[in-house]
Amino acid sequence: MEQRIGAVIILMDGDGDVHRVNAIISEHADIILGRQGIPLRDRSTNVISLVLEGDTDRIGSLTGRLGRIPGVKVKSVLT
């Protein structure tokens, strides 16, 4: 399958399940080229940005699983 490069932004509110998010990201470590986390404490929000390279099925698996977690919003863009 064709490899795609993309970026994913994950927004977690204060009630988001950080451990579950990290576990899912770790399960997809083979497609992650870079990761940056920024806590916005004054807004009770955390932002995680990922740069990925993988096929659309694998990237969709990551974003889909993350998007089903309460308190987590996910947006992605692929080339």
C-alpha positions in Angstrom: 0.0 0.0 0.0 1.2 3.6 -0.7 3.0 5.4 2.1 1.6 8.8 3.0 3.1 11.6 5.0 0.8 13.5 7.4 0.3 15.5 10.5 -2.2 14.8 13.4 -3.2 17.3 16.0 -4.7 15.8 19.2 -6.6 18.1 21.6 -7.3 16.7 25.1 -9.4 18.5 27.7 -8.6 18.1 31.3 -10.8 15.0 31.5 -9.1 13.2 28.7 -7.6 9.8 29.4 -3.9 10.5 29.0 -2.8 7.0 29.7 -5.1 5.6 27.0 -3.9 8.2 24.5 -0.3 7.4 25.2 -0.9 3.7 24.9 -2.6 4.1 21.5 0.2 6.3 20.3 2.8 3.8 21.5 1.0 1.0 19.6 1.5 3.0 16.4 5.1 4.1 17.1 6.3 2.4 13.8 4.5 5.2 11.7 5.4 8.2 14.0 8.3 10.3 12.8 8.0 13.0 15.4 5.9 14.0 18.4 5.5 17.2 20.4 3.3 17.8 23.4 2.3 21.2 24.8 0.3 21.6 28.0 -1.9 24.6 28.0 -2.5 24.7 31.8 -4.4 28.0 31.8 -7.0 26.4 29.4 -7.0 22.9 31.0 -6.0 21.5 27.6 -3.1 19.5 26.2 -2.0 19.5 22.6 -0.1 16.7 21.0 1.2 17.0 17.4 2.4 14.0 15.4 4.2 13.8 12.1 3.5 10.4 10.5 4.5 8.2 7.6 2.4 5.2 6.8 -0.4 3.8 4.8 -3.9 5.2 5.1 -5.2 2.2 6.9 -2.6 2.4 9.7 -3.0 6.2 10.0 -6.8 5.8 10.1 -6.5 3.2 12.8 -4.5 5.6 15.0 -6.8 8.6 14.4 -10.0 6.6 14.7 -9.1 5.0 18.0 -8.0 8.3 19.4 -11.1 10.1 18.3 -13.3 7.6 20.2 -11.8 8.6 23.5 -14.1 11.0 25.5 -12.5 14.4 25.9 -10.2 13.9 22.9 -10.5 15.7 19.5 -8.3 14.7 16.5 -7.7 16.4 13.2 -5.4 15.1 10.5 -4.0 16.1 7.1 -2.3 13.7 4.7 -0.3 14.3 1.5 
